[in-house]
Amino acid sequence: MALERNYLLGIKNTATQTVLEGGLITLGTTYRAYEDSDRCGVETFDVSGTGATLNWSGIYKVTATLVGSGSEAGDVTVQLLANGQPVAGAFSTETITTPDTELHTFTIDEFMLVDNTRVLNVSSTLAQTLALQNTGVGATFTKVTFNVVKVL
């Protein structure tokens, strides 16, 4: 039985960014990527400023780690989105008691399924565009690392 290789993507942003409640977090730029040649012109991953798209069917392990502080007291919550919708259970929350002074680490670790479908009897992949959203009080993030590994 032949095993498919693992494909990986690492994105990092070390610039300071302030993200209001409901805002998307800028993931940054690719610091590491491994993928074989594309399939029919479709790359494994596509990266934009605030999103990473998983284009091939399979199971992916997604790990996001962020360092940040709240610009006001309250809960800062980082939520993983797939195609603009919250992924159930894929969030990290830290409580801020003293704004702009406490640094907290937020971690999300999730497996994502990218499935196939048939449209007009043609097989197609239901690509997933992943993003991180601040759903809590306004926050400042000083380090964002977003890693994706295709495991199956």
N, C-alpha and C positions, 0 to 999 in steps of 0.2 A: 504494500500500500504506500503510495507516494504521499508525503506530507507537504502541504503548502508552506512556503517560508513565512516567517513573521515579518511584517512590515511595520515600520515605526515612524513616528513624527514627533518632534520636540519643538515647541514654540515657547519663546521667552520674551518678557517685557520687563525691563528694570527701570523704565522711566516712571516718575511719579505721575499718577493720574487721579483726578477727583471725579467720582462717579455719583451722581445724584440717585435718589430712590427711583427704581425702575430703569435705570440706565444700563447699557451694555458695557462690559469691561473689555478694553482693548487687549487682545492676546499678545500681540507683538510680532516678532519675526521668527522664521524657522531657524533654529540653531542646529538641528540634526534631522535628517530624513533618510530613510532607506526604503527603496521600493524598486522592484524590477521594472522592466519596460511596461508601458501602458497596455491596457486591453482595448483594442479597437479605438485608440485615441483618447481613452478615458484614464486619467491618472488615479492612483489609489486615493490620494488626498488633494484637496484644494484648500488654500489658506487665504483668508481676507483679513482685514484689520481686527474684526470682532468675531470671526467665525472660522471653523475648520469643517470642511465637508468630507464625509466618508462616502466614497463613490462605489466601492465594491461590496458585494454581499459578504456577510460573515459576522463574526463576533469580535468586538474591539474592547480592549481595556482602556478606559479613560481615567487619567489622574490629573487633577488640577490642584495646585498649591499656590496660595496667595498670602502675602503679608500686607496687612493694612490696619488702619485706625479709623475710628468714626469721627465725623466732623461735628457730631452732636451726640448726646447721651441717648442710649437705646440699643436695639439689636441691629447689627449689621448681618445680613444674610446674603450669601452668594449661592445662586441657583443655577444648575445646569439646565440649559434649554436644548431641545432637539426640534429642529424645524419651527422654532418660535414658541414651542410649548414646553412647560416645565416637565422635567423627568422626575417621576415620583420617587421620593426619598433621596434624590441626588442634590443635596444642599449642605451648607455649613453655616452655622450661626455662632456669633460671638457677641457677648453683651459688653457695651461700652459704658463705663461709668464716668470717666474723665475724658472729654473730647480732645482730639489732636495730640494726646500724650501716650496713650496705651497702644502698643503694637501687638497685634494678634495674628496667628497663623490659621488660615482657612484651608481645609483639605476636603476634596471630593474624590471618591474612588468608586467607579461604576463600570459595569459591563454593558455595552450597547449592542443591539442586534440591528444589522442592516440586512433587510430581507429582499427577496425577489418577488415580482408580480408578473402577471401576463395581461397585456393590453392588446386587444385585437389579435390574439394568438401569437404575440411576440413577447418573448421574455425581456424583462426590464428590471433594473435595480432601483429600489426605493431609497435613494441617497438620503443621508441624514446630515444636516448642517448643525453643528454644535456651537453653542455660545454660552457665555457666563453673564448673568444678570445680577445686579445688586437690587435685591427686593426689600432691603431694610433701610435704615436711615442712611443719609449721605455718608460716603466714605472716601478715604484716600488710600490707594493701593501703591506700594512701592516696589513690589516684585510679584510677577505673575509667571508661573510655569504651567504649561498645558501639554501633557504627553499622551500620545495615543499609540497603542500597539495592536495590530490585527493578530488575534490569537487563533482563529479558525476561519 
